[in-house]
Amino acid sequence: MAATVLTTRLPGWLSEDLREEFAQYGEGPSEGLRRVVEQWWVRKSLPLVEYRDSLDGPRPAMVKGPEVWEFIMVRKSYGDDLDGISEYFGGLHREGMEQAIAYYRLFPESIDEHLRENLRLEKLMLGDQA
């Protein structure tokens, strides 16, 4: 994805607060501000996707539903059968599922990272049982 450089001047109090926010996740100003702006955009454009705090930082999730990586993992088994996916999770709204898919299309790297980690842990668990 092509990147555009934007610069801004911030009041000292806001700059300090942002740097504290970035430090919580081990981010520098560039990646931290990108995360904050992406989260703002997601809240504005995909209101049925929210962020939940976790040990490795904020993670996207469906409002009143699973994390997006978990939804995508199940979708890989069900394909485009949104009714089946909804039933699997005990009743998800179609619009929320469509927004989770849109999120994945925009930010596949973060979701794919969680899918790879889940697969790695599953292999470890199955290997321990053999």
N, C-alpha and C positions, 0 to 999 in steps of 0.2 A: 504494500500500500504506500503510495506517495505521501510524503510528509510535508507540511508547510510550517515554517517557523513564524510564530507570532510572539510579539513582546508586549509587555505592559508594565506600567508603574503602579505599585501597590502601596497603600499606606503602611507604615512600619508595623502597626499592630496586626494587620492582616498577613503581612509577610511572615512575621514571627509565628503566628498561629498555623499558617500553612506549612512552614518548615517543621513544626512539631508534629503535624499530621503526617508529613512525608517520613519523618524519622521513625514513627511507629511501625512502618512497613519497610524500613531500610531503603527508602527511595530518595533519589536526588530531586532537585526542583523540576527538571524536565519530565521525568517519568511520573513523578507524583502529581504534577499539575495535569498531565495527560489523563491520568486515572480519574482525577476529580472531575475534569471536563467530560470525559466519557460517561461517568456515572450521572452527571447532570443531564447529558443528552439522553441517556437511556430512560431516566425518570420522566423526561419531557415527552419522548417519542414512543416509548414502550412502557406505558404506565402499569401494565400487568406483570412487569419484571421488576423485582426489588433486589436490594443487596442485603445480605446477611453477614454479620461478622463471623469470622472463623479464625483459627490459629494462624492460617496463612493469608489472612487479609479478607477483605470483603468479597463475597462470592455471589454471583447472580442466581436468583431463584424466582420461581413463579409465585406470585402473590397467592397465599393459601394453597401452595403446592410444593412440589419437590424443587431441589436445586436444578438449574438448567442442565448441568452435566448429567444428572440422573435421568431427567426426562429424555435427553438425547440418546443416552445409552439404551433406554427401553425402546425409543423410536427406531433404533437400528434393527431391533428384532421385529417390530410391528410394521415398519415401512410407513406408508402414508395412511394407515388405518387409525385415524385420530379417535374414532369412537372406541376402538379396542384399547388404545393407550389411556383414554379417559377412564374407561372401566377398570383397567389395571391399577390406576392410582386412586380409585374410589370416587371418581367424578371430577374431571377437570373441564373448565370451560374452553370451548374451541378457540375463542379469541386469545386467551392466555397461552394456549399451545402454539398458535400461530405467531404470537409475539416471541415466545421462547425459540422457535425455529428462526425467526428473523434475527434474534440476538446471536444465535449460533452462526448464522451466515455472515454477520458483521465481525464477530470476535471468535473465530473458530480455534485459534491457538490456545486461548485460556481454557476452553471447554475440552479440547483434545488432550491437554495436559492432565486434566482430572480423569479422563477416560483411560489414558495410558497408566496412570497411577492405580486406578481401580483394577485394571487388568493385571498389573504387576502383583498387587496384593492378593488377588484371586489365585494366581499361579502359585504364590508362596503358600497360601492356605491349602490348596489342593496337593501341593508337593509334600507338605507336612503330614497329610492324611494317608499318603501312599505307603 
